[in-house]
């Protein structure tokens, strides 16, 4: 059922003008399953021209009418969920059940922003003089260029597109070349729902070439990027040179603090599920497991048991609970991290190697006794590696949790109510989950601090970056 993936430019699904294509691989089989249209500058110029036209039309529609179109897109996404989930699993590798959860949540995101756009209120400011009206108005920022990753090809794109459309903006999406079909099908839902030509478009190609062409272009007024910290810093610098608004959702290296009074069964169940979801290729995945010395071994045993119960396999097969890594680069990265850590004295408690001879499968892995200078304790592993580090007291745990320049997500487990309150204040992260994993729902903010980026892509805060404030003061003639 997998078909070649086209660009969507100016209301038309079409091949690239130069005719160039990119192979699409199934990471579970390493087989080519389709071709992807590769845009050149002529395609980008056409997309930019159409975006300007689409913006001029879309911004004039009432928030009420925009909301109706977006709600229809959400309904179409739900109707097509099974088909799109299968495409996602074929190109990305995650188990089919995880793909379906991603899509269902993405439809909820569209609904949320469809309604939130109807509440982008301005205000009237009391004037100092009679006959004067002072108004603060909210207007769409303009044409947005968005860049999204392969690990969550729909949920990462849907937050950006939905917020932009709710605000009245037009959106050019540079989708992920490794997982393009599911992302393109999301765009198809908006298009089929009645979004005017040019308002939502999708292109693919060489990421650096597209970003360095779109970001400086005068038509683009805002940039939204999800990806690595290194690339994010480069794009933010490029945008800054041209005074473009930027939202950056970058890398993470999330600590998970387990105190000696925690419910160990609950903590092991929730943390293992979220560590190995999407084969650990999740920016908010718990990665550094900081466990108080008194419960270190008991918690480690429970966690390892959860790891060893994971069924590794093709995401389309019944019973699979973890699929392959997305590409061979991730396999090489895991092997490099583990070799470095083991070379410095770390122990592999479970896993630690590639699985099978076909597909990019890698075993769920737990490392202990890790040297402080091991690369994996400093660089985001972005894979199925759980790193266990013991701590003595609260102060030591907080110091380690805040040690890195990452500040996206963090987690903690404790029954002490005073400590619960303190953790919310003391951990330096954009999101803190205590005694449960409640991140990334549509109505809550999603974003990081420090080198993990800035800006939010969820909740009421997610609409703000796509709106500008205009002050109007008027007096009667």
Secondary structure by P-SEA (a helix, b strand, c coil): cccbbbbbcccccccccccbbbbbbccccccccbbbbbbcaaaaaaaaaaaaaaaaaaaaccaaaaaaaaaaaaaaaaaaaaaaaaaaaacccccaaaaaaaaaaaaaaaaaaaaaaaabbbbbcccccccbbbbbbbbbccbbbbbbbcccccaaaaaaaaaaaaabbbbbbbccccccaaaaaaaaaaaaaccccccbbbbbccaaaaaaaccccccccbbbbbccaaaaaaaaaaaaaaccccccccccbbbbbbccccaaaaaaaaaaaaaaccccccccccccccccccaaaaaaaaaaaaaaaccccccccccccccccccaaaaaaaaaaaaaaaaacccccccccccccccccccbbbbcccccccccccccccccbbbbbbbccaaaaaaaaaccccccbbbbbcccaaaaaaaacccccccccccccccccccbbbbcccccbbbbccccccccccbbbbbbbbbcc
